[in-house]
């Protein structure tokens, strides 16, 4: 009885310890969330102050510029209007001075016995100043002279400015686009995002990534790389190192606009699934690029080159890229197989095979549908869906042409192995080998 009670106490303590750990982790997540709110709030305030300070300076700068422009225009009109008036004033002053001289000179002549000075009378008559007495410059009418004033002050400018500034800026709780899910893939990650702003309909998205864990977009020491730009809401980032953290962010913009939205909060993830690898010990082939690329050598017997293990898992895509091509034979090509026991051919049971001619073989039987031939630059992508009970739906696409069929795979599930690789319960139970077979040299195929 006592032993049972002791065991109950131990079990309760174990549960309490587990709960304490969960609560501690929750508290850490809560602290991180609070820090994100506070940090983003401070950054937003800083951004608002900087923007409106810049806006104020620009507004004053433009107002001063407009004022100086109008003042200069007044000066130009004034100078243009005063020039002829000043010329007229000069003529009037000259004529007034001439008239004063004539009057003074005439007074002298008349007061000095003019009958005895006939020559002086003649000279006085012919004096140039005397001839100007009847020349009076024309003075313009006041209606013809500029009367400067200012106009075109918008009475509702204040209202317009108020409305304009009222709509300047917007406080967003979150960026318009947010990363919603990150799924592990062999040597890659599938990033999915979604729109969260109902007021704006995005027509284009931009996904970026960087190495390491990033908590803020304001970190100027981090260099992000653009991985995708377009209308899709998902993208697979390939050629990633396993168990290495990568950070991702996304932004959006409406169709036809140039300005992008703010970035989403960076999300950090890593893949625990190694990238696809060819077997690097198979005679007649050499591998490179971390065993992701295989090349047919001139020496060695013709045989199938398989993957290092049955690493292809149903539900994931796999792409074979023909980087170089050589001479073709009927039994050459790429495919998937439930095992790597047959090294002679992939045109056999429990395998699917795409020949270089474009023919598709399922369990050794040729299908009626034919795909484009495999040549240099070709890419053959195989996608599968586990239908249960060993049935797999297969879709093969080459250069835009595809064929889809259901395939019965004779293979048992290895759930323990999958869980050990970090695959969740939703992961496929069908694991396959991928392979290629070429009889002649120069064939080079990369897998991703």
PESUL-V380765 format. One record per residue. RES is the residue in one small letter. SS is DSSP state (h for helix, s for strand, l for the rest). OMEGA is omega as a letter, one per 30 degrees, with the letter a starting at -180 (* if undefined). BURIAL is 1 if it has 9 or more other C-alpha atoms within 8 Angstrom, else 0. Layout:
# PESUL-V380765
res=RES ss=SS omega=OMEGA burial=BURIAL
res=RES ss=SS omega=OMEGA burial=BURIAL
This chain:
# PESUL-V380765
res=x ss=l omega=l burial=0
res=x ss=h omega=a burial=0
res=x ss=h omega=l burial=0
res=x ss=h omega=l burial=0
res=x ss=h omega=l burial=0
res=x ss=h omega=l burial=0
res=x ss=h omega=l burial=0
res=x ss=h omega=l burial=0
res=x ss=h omega=l burial=0
res=x ss=h omega=l burial=0
res=x ss=h omega=l burial=0
res=x ss=h omega=l burial=0
res=x ss=h omega=l burial=0
res=x ss=h omega=l burial=0
res=x ss=h omega=l burial=0
res=x ss=h omega=l burial=0
res=x ss=h omega=l burial=0
res=x ss=h omega=l burial=0
res=x ss=h omega=l burial=0
res=x ss=h omega=l burial=0
res=x ss=h omega=l burial=0
res=x ss=h omega=l burial=0
res=x ss=h omega=l burial=0
res=x ss=h omega=l burial=0
res=x ss=h omega=l burial=0
res=x ss=h omega=l burial=0
res=x ss=h omega=l burial=0
res=x ss=h omega=l burial=0
res=x ss=h omega=l burial=0
res=x ss=h omega=l burial=0
res=x ss=h omega=l burial=0
res=x ss=h omega=l burial=0
res=x ss=h omega=l burial=0
res=x ss=h omega=l burial=0
res=x ss=h omega=l burial=0
res=x ss=h omega=l burial=0
res=x ss=h omega=a burial=0
res=x ss=h omega=a burial=0
res=x ss=h omega=a burial=0
res=x ss=h omega=l burial=0
res=x ss=h omega=l burial=0
res=x ss=h omega=l burial=0
res=x ss=h omega=l burial=0
res=x ss=h omega=l burial=0
res=x ss=h omega=l burial=0
res=x ss=h omega=l burial=0
res=x ss=h omega=l burial=0
res=x ss=h omega=a burial=0
res=x ss=h omega=l burial=0
res=x ss=h omega=a burial=0
res=x ss=h omega=a burial=0
res=x ss=h omega=l burial=0
res=x ss=h omega=l burial=0
res=x ss=h omega=a burial=0
res=x ss=h omega=l burial=0
res=x ss=h omega=l burial=0
res=x ss=h omega=l burial=0
res=x ss=h omega=l burial=0
res=x ss=h omega=l burial=0
res=x ss=h omega=l burial=0
res=x ss=h omega=a burial=0
res=x ss=h omega=l burial=0
res=x ss=h omega=l burial=0
res=x ss=h omega=l burial=0
res=x ss=h omega=l burial=0
res=x ss=h omega=l burial=0
res=x ss=h omega=l burial=0
res=x ss=h omega=l burial=0
res=x ss=h omega=l burial=0
res=x ss=h omega=l burial=0
res=x ss=h omega=l burial=0
res=x ss=h omega=l burial=0
res=x ss=h omega=l burial=0
res=x ss=h omega=l burial=1
res=x ss=h omega=a burial=0
res=x ss=h omega=l burial=0
res=x ss=h omega=l burial=0
res=x ss=h omega=a burial=0
res=x ss=h omega=a burial=0
res=x ss=h omega=a burial=0
res=x ss=h omega=a burial=1
res=x ss=h omega=a burial=0
res=x ss=h omega=l burial=0
res=x ss=h omega=l burial=0
res=x ss=h omega=l burial=0
res=x ss=h omega=l burial=0
res=x ss=h omega=l burial=0
res=x ss=h omega=l burial=1
res=x ss=h omega=l burial=0
res=x ss=h omega=l burial=0
res=x ss=h omega=l burial=1
res=x ss=h omega=l burial=1
res=x ss=h omega=l burial=0
res=x ss=h omega=a burial=0
res=x ss=h omega=l burial=1
res=x ss=h omega=l burial=0
res=x ss=h omega=l burial=0
res=x ss=h omega=l burial=1
res=x ss=h omega=l burial=1
res=x ss=h omega=l burial=0
res=x ss=h omega=a burial=0
res=x ss=h omega=a burial=1
res=x ss=h omega=l burial=0
res=x ss=h omega=a burial=0
res=x ss=h omega=l burial=1
res=x ss=h omega=l burial=1
res=x ss=h omega=l burial=0
res=x ss=h omega=a burial=0
res=x ss=h omega=a burial=1
res=x ss=h omega=a burial=0
res=x ss=l omega=a burial=0
res=x ss=l omega=l burial=0
res=x ss=l omega=a burial=0
res=x ss=h omega=a burial=1
res=x ss=h omega=l burial=0
res=x ss=h omega=a burial=0
res=x ss=l omega=a burial=0
res=x ss=h omega=a burial=0
res=x ss=h omega=l burial=0
res=x ss=h omega=l burial=1
res=x ss=h omega=l burial=1
res=x ss=h omega=l burial=0
res=x ss=h omega=a burial=0
res=x ss=h omega=a burial=1
res=x ss=h omega=a burial=0
res=x ss=h omega=a burial=0
res=x ss=l omega=l burial=0
res=x ss=h omega=l burial=0
res=x ss=h omega=l burial=1
res=x ss=h omega=a burial=1
res=x ss=h omega=a burial=1
res=x ss=h omega=a burial=0
res=x ss=h omega=a burial=1
res=x ss=h omega=a burial=0
res=x ss=l omega=l burial=0
res=x ss=l omega=a burial=0
res=x ss=l omega=a burial=0
res=x ss=l omega=l burial=0
res=x ss=l omega=a burial=0
res=x ss=l omega=l burial=0
res=x ss=l omega=a burial=0
res=x ss=h omega=l burial=0
res=x ss=h omega=l burial=0
res=x ss=h omega=a burial=0
res=x ss=l omega=l burial=0
res=x ss=l omega=l burial=0
res=x ss=l omega=a burial=0
res=x ss=l omega=l burial=0
res=x ss=l omega=l burial=0
res=x ss=l omega=a burial=0
res=x ss=l omega=l burial=0
res=x ss=l omega=l burial=0
res=x ss=l omega=a burial=0
res=x ss=l omega=a burial=0
res=x ss=l omega=a burial=0
res=x ss=l omega=a burial=0
res=x ss=h omega=a burial=0
res=x ss=h omega=l burial=0
res=x ss=h omega=l burial=0
res=x ss=h omega=l burial=0
res=x ss=h omega=l burial=0
res=x ss=h omega=l burial=0
res=x ss=h omega=a burial=0
res=x ss=h omega=a burial=0
res=x ss=h omega=l burial=0
res=x ss=h omega=a burial=0
res=x ss=l omega=a burial=0
res=x ss=l omega=l burial=0
res=x ss=l omega=l burial=0
res=x ss=l omega=l burial=0
res=x ss=l omega=a burial=0
res=x ss=l omega=l burial=0
res=x ss=l omega=l burial=0
res=x ss=l omega=l burial=0
res=x ss=l omega=a burial=1
res=x ss=l omega=l burial=1
res=x ss=s omega=a burial=1
res=x ss=s omega=l burial=1
res=x ss=s omega=a burial=1
res=x ss=s omega=a burial=0
res=x ss=s omega=l burial=0
res=x ss=s omega=a burial=1
res=x ss=s omega=l burial=0
res=x ss=s omega=l burial=1
res=x ss=s omega=l burial=1
res=x ss=l omega=l burial=1
res=x ss=l omega=a burial=1
res=x ss=s omega=l burial=1
res=x ss=s omega=l burial=1
res=x ss=s omega=a burial=1
res=x ss=s omega=l burial=1
res=x ss=s omega=l burial=1
res=x ss=s omega=a burial=1
res=x ss=s omega=l burial=1
res=x ss=s omega=l burial=1
res=x ss=l omega=l burial=1
res=x ss=l omega=a burial=1
res=x ss=l omega=a burial=0
res=x ss=l omega=a burial=0
res=x ss=l omega=l burial=0
res=x ss=l omega=a burial=1
res=x ss=l omega=l burial=1
res=x ss=l omega=a burial=1
res=x ss=s omega=a burial=1
res=x ss=s omega=l burial=1
res=x ss=s omega=l burial=1
res=x ss=s omega=l burial=1
res=x ss=s omega=l burial=1
res=x ss=s omega=l burial=1
res=x ss=s omega=l burial=1
res=x ss=s omega=l burial=0
res=x ss=l omega=a burial=1
res=x ss=l omega=l burial=0
res=x ss=l omega=a burial=1
res=x ss=l omega=a burial=0
res=x ss=l omega=l burial=0
res=x ss=l omega=a burial=1
res=x ss=l omega=l burial=0
res=x ss=l omega=a burial=0
res=x ss=l omega=a burial=0
res=x ss=l omega=a burial=0
res=x ss=l omega=l burial=0
res=x ss=l omega=l burial=0
res=x ss=l omega=l burial=0
res=x ss=s omega=l burial=0
res=x ss=s omega=a burial=1
res=x ss=s omega=a burial=1
res=x ss=s omega=l burial=1
res=x ss=s omega=a burial=1
res=x ss=s omega=a burial=0
res=x ss=l omega=a burial=0
res=x ss=l omega=l burial=0
res=x ss=l omega=l burial=0
res=x ss=s omega=l burial=0
res=x ss=s omega=l burial=1
res=x ss=s omega=l burial=0
res=x ss=s omega=a burial=1
res=x ss=l omega=l burial=0
res=x ss=l omega=l burial=0
res=x ss=l omega=l burial=1
res=x ss=l omega=a burial=0
res=x ss=l omega=l burial=1
res=x ss=l omega=l burial=0
res=x ss=l omega=a burial=1
res=x ss=l omega=l burial=1
res=x ss=s omega=l burial=1
res=x ss=s omega=a burial=1
res=x ss=s omega=l burial=1
res=x ss=s omega=a burial=1
res=x ss=s omega=l burial=1
res=x ss=s omega=a burial=1
res=x ss=s omega=l burial=1
res=x ss=s omega=l burial=1
res=x ss=l omega=a burial=1
res=x ss=l omega=l burial=0
res=x ss=l omega=l burial=0
res=x ss=l omega=a burial=0
res=x ss=l omega=a burial=0
res=x ss=l omega=l burial=0
res=x ss=l omega=l burial=0
res=x ss=l omega=l burial=1
res=x ss=l omega=a burial=0
res=x ss=l omega=l burial=1
res=x ss=l omega=l burial=1
res=x ss=l omega=a burial=1
res=x ss=l omega=l burial=1
res=x ss=s omega=a burial=1
res=x ss=s omega=l burial=1
res=x ss=s omega=l burial=0
res=x ss=l omega=l burial=1
res=x ss=l omega=l burial=1
res=x ss=l omega=a burial=1
res=x ss=l omega=a burial=1
res=x ss=l omega=l burial=1
res=x ss=l omega=l burial=1
res=x ss=l omega=a burial=1
res=x ss=l omega=l burial=1
res=x ss=s omega=l burial=1
res=x ss=l omega=a burial=1
res=x ss=l omega=a burial=1
res=x ss=l omega=a burial=0
res=x ss=l omega=a burial=0
res=x ss=l omega=l burial=0
res=x ss=l omega=a burial=1
res=x ss=s omega=l burial=1
res=x ss=s omega=a burial=1
res=x ss=s omega=l burial=1
res=x ss=s omega=l burial=0
res=x ss=l omega=a burial=0
res=x ss=l omega=l burial=0
res=x ss=l omega=l burial=1
res=x ss=l omega=a burial=1
res=x ss=s omega=l burial=1
res=x ss=s omega=a burial=1
res=x ss=s omega=l burial=1
res=x ss=s omega=a burial=1
res=x ss=l omega=a burial=1
res=x ss=l omega=l burial=0
res=x ss=l omega=l burial=0
res=x ss=l omega=l burial=0
res=x ss=l omega=l burial=0
res=x ss=l omega=a burial=1
res=x ss=l omega=l burial=1
res=x ss=s omega=l burial=1
res=x ss=s omega=l burial=1
res=x ss=s omega=l burial=1
res=x ss=s omega=a burial=1
res=x ss=l omega=l burial=1
res=x ss=l omega=a burial=0
res=x ss=l omega=a burial=1
res=x ss=l omega=l burial=1
res=x ss=s omega=a burial=1
res=x ss=s omega=a burial=1
res=x ss=l omega=a burial=1
res=x ss=l omega=l burial=1
res=x ss=l omega=l burial=1
res=x ss=l omega=l burial=0
res=x ss=s omega=a burial=1
res=x ss=s omega=l burial=1
res=x ss=s omega=l burial=1
res=x ss=s omega=l burial=1
res=x ss=s omega=a burial=1
res=x ss=s omega=l burial=1
res=x ss=s omega=a burial=1
res=x ss=l omega=l burial=1
res=x ss=l omega=l burial=0
res=x ss=l omega=a burial=0
res=x ss=l omega=l burial=1
res=x ss=l omega=a burial=0
res=x ss=l omega=a burial=0
res=x ss=l omega=a burial=1
res=x ss=l omega=l burial=1
res=x ss=s omega=a burial=1
res=x ss=s omega=l burial=1
res=x ss=s omega=l burial=1
res=x ss=s omega=a burial=1
res=x ss=s omega=l burial=1
res=x ss=l omega=l burial=1
res=x ss=l omega=l burial=1
res=x ss=l omega=a burial=0
res=x ss=l omega=a burial=0
res=x ss=l omega=a burial=0
res=x ss=l omega=a burial=1
res=x ss=l omega=a burial=0
res=x ss=l omega=l burial=1
res=x ss=l omega=l burial=1
res=x ss=l omega=a burial=1
res=x ss=l omega=l burial=1
res=x ss=l omega=l burial=0
res=x ss=l omega=l burial=1
res=x ss=s omega=l burial=1
res=x ss=s omega=a burial=1
res=x ss=s omega=l burial=1
res=x ss=s omega=a burial=1
res=x ss=s omega=l burial=1
res=x ss=l omega=l burial=1
res=x ss=l omega=a burial=0
res=x ss=l omega=l burial=1
res=x ss=s omega=l burial=1
res=x ss=s omega=a burial=1
res=x ss=s omega=l burial=1
res=x ss=s omega=a burial=1
res=x ss=l omega=l burial=1
res=x ss=l omega=a burial=1
res=x ss=s omega=a burial=0
res=x ss=s omega=l burial=0
res=x ss=s omega=l burial=1
res=x ss=s omega=a burial=0
res=x ss=s omega=a burial=0
res=x ss=s omega=l burial=0
res=x ss=l omega=l burial=1
res=x ss=l omega=a burial=1
res=x ss=l omega=l burial=0
res=x ss=l omega=l burial=1
res=x ss=l omega=a burial=1
res=x ss=l omega=a burial=0
res=x ss=l omega=l burial=0
res=x ss=l omega=l burial=1
res=x ss=s omega=l burial=1
res=x ss=s omega=a burial=1
res=x ss=s omega=l burial=1
res=x ss=s omega=l burial=1
res=x ss=s omega=a burial=1
res=x ss=s omega=l burial=1
res=x ss=s omega=a burial=1
res=x ss=s omega=l burial=1
res=x ss=s omega=a burial=0
res=x ss=s omega=l burial=0
res=x ss=l omega=l burial=0
res=x ss=l omega=l burial=1
res=x ss=s omega=a burial=1
res=x ss=s omega=l burial=1
res=x ss=s omega=a burial=1
res=x ss=s omega=l burial=1
res=x ss=s omega=a burial=1
res=x ss=s omega=a burial=1
res=x ss=s omega=l burial=1
res=x ss=s omega=l burial=1
res=x ss=l omega=l burial=0
res=x ss=l omega=l burial=0
res=x ss=s omega=a burial=0
res=x ss=s omega=l burial=1
res=x ss=s omega=a burial=1
res=x ss=s omega=a burial=0
res=x ss=s omega=l burial=0
res=x ss=s omega=a burial=0
res=x ss=s omega=l burial=1
res=x ss=s omega=a burial=0
res=x ss=l omega=l burial=1
res=x ss=l omega=a burial=0
res=x ss=l omega=l burial=0
res=x ss=l omega=a burial=0
res=x ss=l omega=l burial=0
res=x ss=l omega=a burial=1
res=x ss=h omega=a burial=0
res=x ss=h omega=a burial=0
res=x ss=h omega=a burial=0
res=x ss=h omega=l burial=1
res=x ss=h omega=l burial=1
res=x ss=h omega=l burial=0
res=x ss=l omega=l burial=0
res=x ss=l omega=l burial=0
res=x ss=l omega=a burial=1
res=x ss=l omega=a burial=0
res=x ss=l omega=a burial=0
res=x ss=l omega=a burial=0
res=x ss=l omega=a burial=0
res=x ss=l omega=l burial=1
res=x ss=l omega=a burial=1
res=x ss=l omega=l burial=1
res=x ss=s omega=a burial=1
res=x ss=s omega=l burial=1
res=x ss=s omega=l burial=1
res=x ss=s omega=a burial=1
res=x ss=s omega=l burial=1
res=x ss=s omega=l burial=1
res=x ss=s omega=l burial=1
res=x ss=l omega=a burial=1
res=x ss=l omega=a burial=1
res=x ss=l omega=a burial=1
res=x ss=l omega=l burial=1
res=x ss=l omega=l burial=1
res=x ss=l omega=l burial=1
res=x ss=s omega=a burial=1
res=x ss=s omega=l burial=1
res=x ss=s omega=a burial=1
res=x ss=s omega=l burial=1
res=x ss=l omega=* burial=1
